[in-house]
Amino acid sequence: MSKENVMSQANISFVQSLYAAFGRGEIATIIGALAPDVVWTVNGDGKVYPLMGTWKGPKAVEDFFRGVGEYEEFSDFSPREFHSTEDRVFVLGHYAGKIKTTGGAFKSDWIHVFTVRGGKVVSFREFNDSHAFISAYRK
């Protein structure tokens, strides 16, 4: 196995451990895995839905996760496929749930793109059906 393949598999295992931590509610584990200058982005306009936009630094990402707990309740959160090349891990998945403040339902397939360097997440980007969240939030 090439050095790149070993690194890619290690990065996939690392990212899988972060999803497992999220599933256990261990947000501190995720925050501890972030680089000091991490950039965390969820597609969409934060003026329309508060969990869309960009957060910079671990403290800001912690605020993002606090918002997830405040606004969203998941009935399904399923990372389904993991792919990696060089320092990037691509995760395809699905989630469904409701917005706690409105009761509006959402569901979406998604892709998460992690950039991992030196054993830390330096970048996260999420692409989803932002319209599903906005509609549920505005219900």
C-alpha positions in Angstrom: 0.0 0.0 0.0 1.4 3.4 -0.9 2.0 6.1 1.6 -0.9 8.2 0.2 -3.3 5.2 0.6 -2.2 4.7 4.2 -2.7 8.4 4.9 -6.1 8.4 3.1 -7.3 5.4 5.2 -6.0 7.0 8.4 -7.9 10.2 7.5 -11.1 8.3 6.8 -10.7 6.5 10.2 -10.2 9.8 11.9 -13.3 11.4 10.3 -15.3 8.3 11.2 -14.3 8.7 14.8 -15.7 12.3 14.7 -19.0 11.0 13.4 -19.0 8.5 16.2 -18.3 11.2 18.7 -21.2 13.3 17.3 -23.5 10.3 17.7 -22.5 10.0 21.4 -23.0 13.7 21.9 -19.3 14.3 22.5 -18.9 17.7 20.9 -15.8 18.4 23.0 -14.1 15.5 21.1 -14.9 17.1 17.8 -13.7 20.5 19.0 -10.5 19.0 20.2 -9.8 17.6 16.7 -9.9 21.0 15.1 -6.9 23.1 14.0 -6.8 26.6 15.7 -7.5 28.2 12.3 -10.3 25.8 11.2 -12.8 27.1 8.7 -16.3 25.4 9.1 -18.8 26.2 6.3 -22.4 25.1 5.7 -23.8 26.1 2.3 -26.5 28.7 2.5 -27.2 32.2 3.9 -26.9 32.5 7.7 -29.4 35.5 7.5 -32.0 33.0 6.3 -31.2 30.1 8.6 -28.8 30.5 11.5 -26.8 27.2 10.9 -25.7 28.2 7.5 -22.6 30.2 6.8 -19.0 30.1 7.9 -17.4 29.7 11.4 -13.7 30.3 12.0 -11.8 28.8 14.9 -12.8 26.1 17.4 -14.8 28.4 19.7 -17.0 29.5 16.7 -17.4 25.9 15.7 -18.5 25.0 19.2 -21.1 27.8 18.9 -22.3 26.1 15.6 -22.8 22.8 17.4 -24.6 24.6 20.2 -26.9 25.9 17.6 -27.4 22.4 16.1 -28.6 21.3 19.6 -30.8 24.3 19.9 -32.5 24.2 16.5 -32.3 20.7 15.1 -33.6 17.3 16.2 -32.4 14.4 14.0 -34.4 11.2 13.4 -31.7 10.0 11.0 -28.1 11.1 10.6 -26.4 8.5 8.4 -22.9 8.9 7.0 -23.0 6.3 4.2 -19.9 6.5 2.1 -16.3 7.6 2.8 -13.8 8.5 0.1 -10.4 10.1 0.5 -7.7 11.6 -1.7 -4.6 13.2 -0.3 -5.7 15.3 2.7 -9.4 15.4 1.9 -12.2 13.1 3.1 -15.5 13.1 1.3 -18.5 11.7 3.1 -21.9 11.1 1.5 -24.8 10.8 3.7 -28.4 11.5 4.6 -30.3 13.1 7.4 -33.8 13.8 8.4 -35.4 15.5 11.4 -37.3 18.6 12.5 -36.6 22.2 13.5 -37.3 22.3 17.2 -38.7 25.9 17.2 -41.2 25.3 14.4 -41.8 21.5 14.2 -41.0 21.8 10.5 -39.5 18.6 9.0 -36.4 18.4 6.9 -34.6 15.7 5.0 -31.6 15.9 2.7 -28.8 13.9 1.2 -25.5 15.7 1.9 -21.8 15.7 1.3 -19.3 16.7 3.9 -15.7 17.6 2.8 -13.0 17.5 5.5 -9.5 18.7 4.9 -7.2 17.0 7.4 -3.6 18.1 8.1 -1.3 17.1 10.9 -4.1 15.0 12.5 -6.5 18.0 12.8 -9.4 19.2 10.7 -8.4 22.5 9.0 -11.5 22.8 6.9 -15.1 21.4 6.8 -17.6 22.2 4.0 -21.2 20.9 4.0 -23.4 20.8 0.9 -27.1 19.9 1.4 -30.6 20.8 0.3 -30.6 24.2 2.0 -34.1 24.8 0.8 -35.3 21.9 3.0 -33.9 23.5 6.1 -35.1 27.0 5.2 -38.7 25.7 4.5 -38.7 23.8 7.8 -37.4 26.8 9.7 -39.9 29.2 8.2 -42.9 26.8 8.7 
